[in-house]
Amino acid sequence: MRQFQVPPEVFACVKRAPIPMSLTGAVGAPGNQPLLAGSAALFEMTGYPPAALIGKDLRFLQGAESQPAAIAELVRMIELKSGGDVMLINYRASGERWDNYMTLFPVLSAQEMTSHYIGAHFDVPEDGAVEALAQHYETLHDILTTLESARGATAAWRVPLTPLDGLFDQPGRLIDKAARRLLLARLRSVSVGGLREQRRAADVKQDRSTARGFDFSAR
């Protein structure tokens, strides 16, 4: 099976990103996309040093409570070689569970074949999730549009920004009310059958006095 060389601009973009980002291969069956590069923020978020993650599929971060439906959706995107978003329950090196809202962007070759994936990872907070995600997406948009500007007309690759459709106006700022409503809908839809309810049930089981769920209010 043909292997595609990583465009150096893409590699550098992911490595230097100020938010958690990953670059993985796209050749091979789902579950066999090794991490080729990650930003410092990615390793800080997971608690793993680069040596522990480079060369491994990021399913390494899954654990006992990772949701089969969410994993199936991620597998579907990889099989279709498409982009999109999904909410995954992952685990840090410390064993702490965290909610990873991941946005996946395919890197297309000159033949329009998916050669790699860029992943943007968002650690969903308990409070103010929509506003925090808006800031995450604004930074992500700046990163990827800068990458597009550096690509050049003769480059043999491109990164479609389809997962960001409908969120930005021409200057590259989030369309205020409409975008935040869309972010709210996305967070709810990718919760895969109610991630908030799963979190709330787990908290109640552990300590009924401290049960709480995500604040999905658009601010």
C-alpha positions, 0 to 999 in steps of 0.5 A: 500500500502506497505511503505518502510523504508528509508535506513539510509545511503541514508537519511544521504547522502541527508541531508549532501549534499553540493548541493541542494538535496531532498529525497521523497517517491515513494509510492502513485500517482504522486503528492503525494511524500512527501519530507522526507529530504533535504540538507541545500542547497535545503532550501537555494535555495528555500527560505523555511525553512525545516518546510515549505517543509518537508512532502509536495510534491515539486509540492508546488514549482510550480506556474503560469508559470510552464510548463504542458509539463515538469510537465507531463514528471516528472509525467511520470518518477514517474509513470514508477518509473524510473530516468531521468532529466527535467527542471521545472519552480519553485518559491522561497518563495520570489515569484521569478521564477527560472529554476530548472533542476532536475535529478531524481534517484530511490532508489531500494529495494532488490526486485528491487521496487522503494522505494524512489527518490533522486532528485538533483536540479540545479538552471540554471544560465543565463550565463555559464550554461553548465560549471556550470552544469558540476561542479554540476554533478561532485559533484553529481557523487562524492556524489552518488559514495561515497554512493554506496561505503558505501552501502556494499554488503549485503545492501537491496537497491541500487541507479542506476546512469543511468542518469549519463551514458556517462558523466564520465570516470573511475576516475570519471571526466567528459569526457571533450568534449563529456560530455559537448556536451551531457550536452548541448544537455540535457539542450536544450532537457529538455527545453520543447519546448524552455524554452529560448524562453519563458524566452526571450518573457517574458523579452521582454514583461517586458522590451524590452531593457533587454531581454536575454536568457540562454547562452548554449555555451559549454566552 
